[in-house]
Amino acid sequence: MCGIIGIVGSRDVTERLVDGLKRLEYRGYDSSGVAVLDKGKLIRQRAEGKIKGLEAKLKTDHVDGQTGIAHTRWATHGVPNETNAHPHFSGRVGVVHNGIIENFLDIRTELKHRDFRTETDTEVVSHLVDEALGKGLDPKDAFSESLKKLKGAYAFGVIIDDHPDHIYCARSGSPLALGVGDGEMYLGSDAMALAQLTSKLIYLEEGDWAILTPNSYEIYDLDDNKVEREITVLTGGPAMAEKGNYRHFMLKEMYEQPETIGRTLSNYIDEYRLAANVPAELNFEEFDRIIIIACGTACYAGMVAKYWFEQAAGLAVDVDIASEFRYRKPVLSPKSLFIAVSQSGETADTLAALRYCKEAGVKTAALVNVMTSTMAREADIALPINAGPEIGVASTKAFTSQLTALAALALAAGTSRGVISNEAQKRMANALIKTPRHVKQALRLDKQIEAMAFDFSKSKSAFYLGRGSQVPIAFEGALKLKEISYIHAEGYAAGELKHGPIALIEDGTPVIVLAPFDRLFEKTISNLQEVASRGAHIILITDEEGASHAASMADNMIVLPTCDHFVAPIITTIAVQLLAYHTAVHLGTDVDQPRNLAKSVTVE
């Protein structure tokens, strides 16, 4: 993920900005840059590759000033090169940005009279602010007006010519923190960037924007009302600082999902063409079958992908538990594609399955979060999910990034095999592009789900039901609850109720029903009524249309934003994550490190 740091003060900042970037290296990046106001004028230095390249440039062509911003970029729009590296300049404005501007093409069209120099979505921000300045607005109003034209997930740091004592910043969907110093103020995409500069942090809330000077800060909410935000004093060093003001890493990582899904999309979706991108060596026309192998949560991502690949690409898909795959001597074909799915890229059973397929002459791909991992190195094709480090043992952001990548791959397969029309391709790509915004909306249900979880936490057992691509999400919801709350839970295909599980339903048994309003909605609701009539306590997870049809049938309801059915499993995931998390918190369990579990299982 990209990283941001900014400093406004009374002494030179470049060296400390670069040090801050180094503390953000764990997020991953492919270029870096720094911009400062030198005697009130914008100057910058950027470099492709690692920060040492930027340092080398600064040694020969040093830039410094008392106000500056810096950035590590992981390419989203445009190739990773110096031209596309941040900070971006337009006229009097310099900007660094994390996230994705969904409507950047519309803004580029609106500003077609201006000179765009890069392939990035970020550049439109600097043009918007500079355009507003050209209309006579002061910097504060120009920044505020520009924010209102943007759609997507973002965190910004902005500096402006002839305003050497100001940094303008904002967040929506991507995290951003302010740091309070003595005669200096700081800006960082997470506390790790600021841990060596100050222990006093202010975490901007969703939609907040702020103006920093060396001795002051002003924070405004989405409606431009001036607001106060709590100062958090960090203790415990950088490891604790990374958690920020979140109670647990798991909660922090859930809230990072608009950004991490956006990061995943950047690698697989071309927003200009509304089409999927895949490595040239991955030609789906060569295959008649896909074999997806994984463990635990990653396996459920593969199960969702089975629906996507078969429906969008007409490709048969087998999904196997890695620990069982080799031992039944599976029948393999040279026309099969093997995809290993693993957050760490080191899961022992999955790695063994990958090696088994390689020895059999099957083309292999590894969908991983760690591109230096063994699977990424040994597979024929390495496919990143770009979720960034995941500290919580129970996977959250890695799972939704796996789903996002697999959805994009299914779209690519359907396109290359001629199964879906050009119109369908654009609809599905557009649905994926909107996913970070929908996830951000779903996260706003946090407090409602927290209240719901209090009674739910008293349960001894729970059941999750779904149909179609929601079935694996029912499995995942049950797994999350088991992992961190230690409540027994099972996920079922709703149509299987009558084949045994309904015998376990009694008065008060919680049943979580996943039912977005799709072609299977009526059948799922029929199953809901079956368990309700036997005394089950129903929690219905649906969308606005589903709620209008079934509100009277549920004891509690979680109403998610309406989205394309193609991406609905990703959005539903947010609800089951939050429900499991808050249930575990009510029970007082160790959410980040649940008993008997490890983040990466590297032994059989």
N, C-alpha and C positions, 0 to 999 in steps of 0.2 A: 504494500500500500504506500501511497505517496506520504511525504512528511513535510510539515511546515514549521518554521521557526521565524520569529521576528523580534527585534529589539528597538526601542526608542529611548534614547538617553542623552548623556552629555559627553560620552567618550566613544572612541572608535569601536565598531561592532563586528567587523568582518571575521576576525579570528574566532570570536565566540559564536557567531552564526555557524561557521564551519564545524566547530566542536559540537554544536547542537545537532547538526545534520548527521554527524558520526553516531550520535546516540540514537538516531532514528534508522540506522542502517538495517536493523532487524526487520523492519517493515518490508524490505525489498525495494529495489529501484534500478533504473537503467540510465539515469542521467541526473545531474544536479546543477544548481546554480545559486547565485547570490546577487542581490541588487541593493544598492544603498543610495542615499541622497547625499551627495558631496557638494557642499556649499549650496544646497537646495536643488541640485540637478541630478536627475536619474543617471546612474551608470550601473553596469552589471558585468558579471563574468559567468559563463556557463560551460559545461563540458559533458560530453557523452561518456557513459561508463561510470566507473567508481569515483568516489570522492577524491581519491588521490590525483585523478586527472584534473579536477577543479583546483586542487591545491597547487598543482604544477603550474597551471595558468596564472593563478594569483601571485605566484613567486615572480613571474616575468612581467606581468601586467596587473599590478595590485590595484584594487579598488577599496576605498574605505570611506566611512562617514559615521555620523552619530545616530542615524536611523537606517534600518535595513530589514530586508526579508530574505529568506532562503528556502530552498525546496529540494527534496529528493523526489524524482518523478518515476513512476512505473507507468509506461506508455499506455494510454487509453486511445485517444484519437491521434492518429499520426504515428509514424515510425519513431523509434527511440534514437534521436539524433540531437545535435546541438540546437538546430533551428527550432525544434519542437520542445526543447527543454524550458522549464520555468527558471526565473520569472519572465513573463511576457510583458512587452511594452507596447503601448499605443499612444502616440502623442505625449501627453503629460503624465500618463498613468502606467504604473508597474503593478503586476498582480502575480500572486502564487495561489494555487487552487488544488484542493483535493475533491474528488467526486466526479460527477458527470452532469453536464448541462443538457437536459433532454431536448430542449427546443433551440439548440444552438444554430441549426440550419435555418430556422425561421428568422432568427436574429441576424444571421449573416445576410439573408435576403433583404431584410429591412435596412441593413447598413451596407448595401452593395456599393455605395458610392465611396466607401472607405477602403483603404489598402490593407488587406489581410496578408500576413506574411507566413502563417503556419497552417498546419492541417488540424490543429487542436480545437476542441470546444472551448477551452479556457480563454482563448484570445478574444472572444466576443465580449467578455466581461470588461477588459481594458478599453475596448472600443466603446461600449455602452457608457462607461463612466466619462471617458474623454468627450464623447458626443454631448453628454449632458452638461459638462463644463463649458463646452463651446456655445451652449444656449444661454450662458450667463449664470447658471446655478453655482452656488458655492459647493465645495467638496462634500460637505455633509449631506446636502440635499441631492447632489448628483449621485452619491453612493446609494442613498436610500431609494431614489427613483429607479436606479438600475436594478437593485435587488428585486423590485416588484415585477420586473419583466422576465425573471428567470424561473424555469421549472427544472426540478431535478434535485440531486443531493450535492451539497457543496460545503466547503469551508474555505474562506478567502482571507488573504492578507493583502492590503493595497497600500501603496505609497504614491504620492503625487508631487510633481515638480513644484518648487517654490512653497512647499509646506513641509519643511524639514523636521518638524516636531510632532508629526502626526502619523499614526498607522490606523487604517480603517479595516475592520474585520467583520466577518459574519459567518454563521453556521446554519445549515438546514440539512439534516440527515447525516452529515459527517461531523465527527467530534472536533471541538476546538476549546482550548483553555487559555485564559489570561494569567500572567504571572505578575505579582506586585513586588517591586523592588524599592531600593532607596535611591530616588532620583532616576529611576528607570522603570519601564513597563515592558512586559514580555508577552509573546504570543506563541502558542505551540499546538500542534495537532494532537499531541498527548503529553502527559506529564513527564515522560522520559526525556523529551527535548529540553525541559525546563528544570529538571531536578538539580542540576549543578548551579543554577542561577538564582533560584529562590525556592522557599518552602511554602510560600503563600500563593495559592491558585484559586482562580474563579472559573468554574465550568459554565460556559455559556449554555443556555437552554435552547431548545428547538426554536428556530426563527429569530434568535437574538442577533443583534449587530452592535458593534461598539467602536468607539474612537479612543485611541490611546495617545497620551502625551507623556513626557518624562515624569511628570508628577501627578497625573490624574488619569482617570478613565471614566467614560460615560457609556452606559449600556442601555440599549433600546430593545423593546420587544417587536414582534412581527407587525404591530400596528403603530410603530414609532413612538410608543409611550416610554418615557424614561423609567427604568426599573433598577432595583438593587438585587444583586445576586450574592449569595453567601461566599465568604472567603474560607477556603479549606486549607488548614495547615497540615502539611504532609509530614509524616514520621516514618521511619523504617527504611529510608533510602530509596534508590531507584526501583527496586523490585516492588515495593509498596506503591510507589508513585505511578507505576504503570497501570494500576487498578483505578486510579483517579478517585472520583467520588462515588464509584459504584461499590456496593456491598461485597460483591463477588466478581471474579473474573468472568464467570458464566454470564452474569447479567450484562457486564460490559460488552462481552462478545456478541450477545444477542442484539444489543443496540448498535453494534458496528455493522450489522448485516446490510443495511442500505448501501453502505460504502463497499463492503466486500463483494456483494453481488455485482455492483457496478464494476468493480475491478475484474471480476470474472468475465463479465460481458465484454469488457474492452478487448479481451484476447480472442473472442469468438464471434462477435457481431460487428459488421460494418454498418454504422449508422447512416452513412451516405447512401449506400445501395439497399439498405434494409435487407441484408443477406448475411448468412453465416460464413465465417472464415475458418478453415481448417488447414493443418499442414499439408503441403503439396503431396507428401508421401502417403497421405491417408485418402485413398480413392475408394469410396463406398461402392462403386460399381463392380469392384473386384470380388465382393463378398456376397455369400448367400445366407450367412448366419453370423450373429454376434454372440460371444460368450462373455458375460460380465461376472467377474469373480470378486468377492469382497467379504468383509466380516462386519457383523453388528450394524451400526447405523449406515455405514457405507454400502452394505448389502441392500438396505432398504432404498437407498438412492438408485441402485441398479434395478430394483423392482419397478420403481416409477419409470425409469428409462425404458423398460421393456414395453410399456404401453406406448411411450412416445415413438420408439423406433418402429414398432410394428404398425402403428396407425399412420405415422407421417412418412415412413420410408418403405413400408412393405417388407421389412427385414425381420426374419425370425430371430428371436432372442432367447437364449438360455441364461438364467441367473442362478448362480451356484454359491453356496457357502464355501469359502476357501478351505476350511478345515476338513471338508468332506470330498472336495473335488477330485483330488488325485487318487483317492483310495478306492473309488468305484471303477477305475480304468475307463474314463469317458471316451466316447468315440469322437475323434477329431478329424477335421477336414482341412486341407490346405486353402479352401475357400472361406474359412472362418476367420473372424477377427476377434482376438482375445483382448478384453479391456480389464485391467486390474484397477480397482478403485481403492485408494488408501490415503488418508490424511497425511500420515508421516512418510509414506513410501517405504516403510521398513517392516510392516506387519508380516510376521514370519510365515503364516499359512498362505497369505496372498502372494508373497514373494516366491514361495515354493511352487505354487500353481503357475505363476508366470514362467518360471524356469522349466516346468514340465511341458508347457505349451511351446516354448522356444525349441526345446529338444525335439518336439514332434513336428517342427517345421511350420507352426502356425504363426501368422503375423501378430505381434503383440504391441499393445499400447498401455501406458501407465497414466492414469488420471490421479495426480498427486498434488499436495500442497507444498512439498519440499522438493525443489527441482534438482537438488544435489543428492537426493536419496538414492538408495540402491536400485529401487524399481525404475526411477527416472533414468538412471544410467544404463540399466540392463535391457529395458524394453526397446523395441524397434522405434517407437514413437513416444515421446514424453509430452503429456498434456497437462498444463498447469491449471490449478483452480484459483490461485492468487488470493487466498483468504487471509494471508498473513499469519503470524504466530497465534496458535490457539492454546491457551493455558488451561482452561477448564477441561477436566477429564471427559465430561459428557459433551460430545460434539454438538455445536450449534451452527456457527457461521461456516465451518467447513462443510457441513451437510448441505446447507442451502447453496453454497458455491458449487458443490458436486452436482446437485440437481440442475443448477443453472448451466453448467458446462455440458452436462449430458443432454439437456434440452436443446442447446445450440448445436450439438453434434447430430442429434436426431433431425433437426431442421436441415442441416447441411446434407445429411444422407438422403432425405426426401427430395431435396432440390437436385442433387447430382444424379439421382436415380429416376428423375422425372415423374415422381409419384404425386407431388403437390404442384399446384399451379403457381404462377408468378404472384397472383393476388394472395393466395394462401401463404406463400413465403413471406410476403411483406407484412401480412397480418400477424403472423407468428413472431417475426422479428420485432415488430413494434410492440407486441405484448411483452416480450422479454425486456425490451428497453424501458418499459414502464414499471417493471417489477421492483426496482429499488424504491420508487415512490409509494407503491402499494404496500411494501414491507414497512416503510416508515409510518404509513397510516395504521397498519395493523399494530405496530408497537405502541400506538397511542391508547390502546385498550388495556395497557399494563395495569392501571389502578383498578379497573373494573374486574379483571381476572384475578388480581390479588385478593379482592374482597370475596370473590367466589371461592377461592382456594381455601379459605378458612374452614368452612364446613366440609369441603372435599377432603381435607387433610385428616379428618376423623375416620375415613373409610379404611376398611381392611383389604378391600379388593375393588378393582374397577375394570370396566370393559370399554374398548374403543372399537367403533364400527365404521366401516366405509365401503364404498363400491368403486369399481374402476380404479383409476390412478390414486384415489384416496385410500385404498386398502393399505398400501405400504406406509402411508402417513399414519394410519391407525396403528400399525405395528410400531412405528417410530415413536408415536405418542406414548404407547404403553411402555416401551423400552426406557424412554426418558424418565417416566414416573418411577419405574423400578430402580433405575440407576441411582437416582439422587434422593428419593424419598423413602425407598425400601418398602413401598406399598406394592402388593401383588397386583399386576395388571396384565391383561391380555388384549391383543388386537385381533379382530376377526373381519373377514369379508362378511358383510351384513347378511348376504344370502345363505351363509352357513349356520346362522342361528338355529334354524329348525333341525339341524343335523347333530345337535348335542349341547352346545353352549347355553341354550336358553333354559336348560335345567338348573343352571346356577343362579338365575335371576330370581331375586326375592325382594320383599318390600325394602326400599331404600337403597338397593344396589346402584351405585353410580354407573351410568352408561354414557359415554361421550360419543356423539354421533356426528360424523364429518359429512356434511351434505350441502355443498354449493349447489346453486340452482342450475343443474345441467340435465342432460337427457336421462340420467339415472336418478334424478331427484325423487320422483314419485315412488320408485321402488325402495329407495332408502328410507323414505318417510313411512312407508308401509312397515318396514322392519322396526322403525322407531316405535310405532304404535303397538307392535307385538310385545316389546319389552315394557313399554309404559303400562299396558294393561295388566302386567304381572307385578306392578309396584316399583319398577325401576325409577331412579331419580335421573332425569334426562338433562344432559348438557348438550345443546345443539350448537354446533359450529357451522355457520352458513354465511351467506352474503345477504345484501339488502333484499333481493327478490325472494330468496329462500325464506327469509324472516317474515316477509309479508304473507307467505303461504302457510307457515308452520308455527307461528309464534305461540299459539294456544296449546300446542302439543308438548312444549318443553318447560321444564322447571326453571332452567337458566339458559341464556342464549348469548353466544359470542358472535357478533355480526361483523364480518370482515369486509373490507372494501371489495366492490365488484370488479372483477378482472376477467380477462380471457380465460376460458376453461383450460387452455393449454398450460398456463402457468399457475392454475389454482392450487396444485399440490404445494408449491413453494410458499404461497401465502398462508395456507392452512397450517403449515409447519410452525409459523410464528405463534399461533394460538396454543398449540400443544406444548411448545417449549415454555411459554410463560406460565401455563397451568402447572406443569411439572415443577418449574423453578419455585413458584410461590408456595406450592404445597410443601416442598422440601424445606423452605425457609420457615414456614409455620411449625414444622416438626423439629426444627433445630439441627438438621443434619449438616454434615460438611459438604456443602454443595460443590465446591471446586475439586475436592479430593474424596469422592465417596469411597466407602470401605471396599476393600478387596479389588479395586480397579486401578488400572494404570492407563496413562494417556496413549502409549503405543505398546502393543503386544508384540514383542520381538522374539518370543519363544513359542513353540507349539504347545 
